[in-house]
């Protein structure tokens, strides 16, 4: 019989590992194509000093949303799923799946995790 606390800790460690991987991917993206729009300070980090904000890399949210949307669509189509199928697998309403794929706004982390799980892919592959 497994200990619920132990299992919870294992899941938490796995999520932290995944989030660190996402941070590394975001750091790479931000260094590869900096755009002077939105400071990308600590998506998964604690608050940083004010002087770090001015030198922090930046990201174009519209570009990131479009990139994520096209990756979501590509994974969905690769699996032969409809938007309705993905909606059922994730618990996200189908019109919202369509918005995600069109790159209308950036989804929050919880939504990206649901989509990644529904597509059986890593968070990194969507970001």
BAVEXRO-744794 format. One record per residue (C-alpha): x, y, z. Coordinates in nm, 3 decimals. Each point is the difference from the previous one (the first is absolute). Example, Ala and Ser with C-alpha at 12.3 -4.5 7.8 and 13.67 -1.06 7.14 Angstrom:
<dovos>
DOVO, east, north, up
DOVO, 1.230, -0.450, 0.780
DOVO, 0.137, 0.344, -0.066
</dovos>
This chain:
<dovos>
DOVO, east, north, up
DOVO, 0.000, 0.000, 0.000
DOVO, 0.139, 0.340, -0.094
DOVO, 0.021, 0.294, 0.233
DOVO, -0.218, 0.290, -0.127
DOVO, 0.246, 0.260, 0.128
DOVO, 0.287, -0.173, -0.175
DOVO, -0.196, -0.020, -0.324
DOVO, -0.093, 0.367, 0.024
DOVO, 0.365, 0.094, 0.052
DOVO, 0.101, -0.206, -0.304
DOVO, -0.261, 0.176, -0.215
DOVO, 0.112, 0.339, 0.133
DOVO, 0.363, -0.076, -0.081
DOVO, -0.098, -0.106, -0.351
DOVO, -0.195, 0.324, -0.051
DOVO, 0.292, 0.208, 0.127
DOVO, 0.229, -0.185, -0.242
DOVO, -0.241, 0.071, -0.287
DOVO, -0.029, 0.367, 0.097
DOVO, 0.379, 0.033, 0.009
DOVO, 0.013, -0.150, -0.348
DOVO, -0.258, 0.253, -0.117
DOVO, 0.204, 0.282, 0.151
DOVO, 0.308, -0.122, -0.187
DOVO, -0.195, -0.009, -0.328
DOVO, -0.137, 0.350, 0.065
DOVO, 0.348, 0.127, 0.081
DOVO, 0.129, -0.142, -0.328
DOVO, -0.287, 0.154, -0.197
DOVO, 0.049, 0.336, 0.162
DOVO, 0.372, 0.005, -0.069
DOVO, -0.047, -0.121, -0.357
DOVO, -0.243, 0.274, -0.107
DOVO, -0.022, 0.291, 0.242
DOVO, -0.277, 0.248, -0.077
DOVO, -0.045, 0.323, 0.197
DOVO, -0.360, -0.046, 0.110
DOVO, -0.060, -0.180, 0.330
DOVO, 0.264, -0.073, 0.265
DOVO, 0.030, -0.374, 0.045
DOVO, 0.108, 0.009, 0.360
DOVO, -0.035, -0.324, 0.192
DOVO, -0.293, -0.193, -0.144
DOVO, 0.070, -0.270, 0.259
DOVO, 0.236, 0.187, 0.228
DOVO, -0.048, 0.207, 0.310
DOVO, 0.007, 0.379, -0.030
DOVO, 0.323, 0.154, -0.120
DOVO, 0.164, 0.329, 0.081
DOVO, -0.122, 0.307, -0.190
DOVO, 0.335, 0.047, -0.173
DOVO, -0.038, -0.349, -0.155
DOVO, -0.322, 0.103, -0.174
DOVO, 0.171, 0.250, -0.227
DOVO, 0.257, -0.252, -0.124
DOVO, -0.238, -0.296, -0.020
DOVO, -0.065, -0.155, -0.342
DOVO, -0.338, 0.073, -0.153
DOVO, -0.251, -0.200, -0.200
DOVO, -0.270, 0.092, -0.248
DOVO, -0.320, -0.145, 0.153
DOVO, -0.179, -0.006, -0.335
DOVO, 0.282, -0.201, -0.157
DOVO, 0.007, -0.242, 0.294
DOVO, -0.380, -0.046, -0.017
DOVO, 0.014, -0.072, -0.374
DOVO, 0.289, -0.242, 0.043
DOVO, -0.178, -0.188, 0.277
DOVO, -0.322, -0.007, -0.201
DOVO, 0.163, -0.148, -0.306
DOVO, 0.176, -0.262, 0.212
DOVO, -0.325, -0.095, 0.174
DOVO, -0.173, -0.039, -0.336
DOVO, 0.290, -0.201, -0.145
DOVO, 0.002, -0.243, 0.294
DOVO, -0.379, -0.032, -0.010
DOVO, -0.005, -0.070, -0.374
DOVO, 0.293, -0.242, 0.031
DOVO, -0.211, -0.200, 0.246
DOVO, -0.303, 0.017, -0.229
DOVO, -0.206, 0.185, 0.260
DOVO, -0.268, 0.258, -0.066
DOVO, -0.027, 0.314, 0.209
DOVO, -0.304, -0.163, 0.161
DOVO, 0.208, -0.308, 0.092
DOVO, 0.269, 0.218, 0.157
DOVO, -0.263, 0.199, 0.187
DOVO, -0.139, -0.319, 0.150
DOVO, 0.348, -0.124, 0.094
DOVO, 0.096, 0.327, 0.170
DOVO, -0.325, 0.134, 0.141
DOVO, 0.054, 0.321, -0.197
DOVO, -0.297, 0.118, -0.209
DOVO, 0.043, -0.053, -0.376
DOVO, -0.023, 0.373, -0.088
DOVO, 0.288, 0.059, 0.242
DOVO, 0.203, -0.272, -0.172
DOVO, -0.062, 0.185, -0.328
DOVO, 0.118, 0.328, 0.158
DOVO, 0.314, -0.169, 0.131
DOVO, 0.080, -0.138, -0.345
DOVO, -0.055, 0.342, -0.159
DOVO, 0.238, 0.159, 0.250
DOVO, -0.263, 0.229, 0.150
DOVO, 0.159, 0.097, 0.331
DOVO, 0.244, -0.194, 0.215
DOVO, -0.144, -0.285, 0.204
DOVO, 0.086, -0.033, 0.367
DOVO, 0.227, -0.278, 0.122
DOVO, -0.289, -0.218, 0.119
DOVO, -0.155, 0.008, -0.348
DOVO, 0.331, -0.087, -0.169
DOVO, 0.043, -0.293, 0.240
DOVO, -0.353, -0.126, -0.081
DOVO, 0.067, 0.024, -0.374
DOVO, 0.339, -0.171, 0.032
DOVO, -0.159, -0.283, 0.199
DOVO, -0.288, -0.028, -0.247
DOVO, 0.247, -0.028, -0.288
DOVO, 0.240, -0.224, 0.198
DOVO, 0.290, 0.236, -0.069
DOVO, 0.238, 0.196, 0.218
DOVO, -0.053, 0.364, 0.092
DOVO, 0.328, 0.076, -0.173
DOVO, -0.134, -0.125, -0.332
DOVO, -0.283, 0.256, 0.014
DOVO, 0.215, 0.295, 0.106
</dovos>
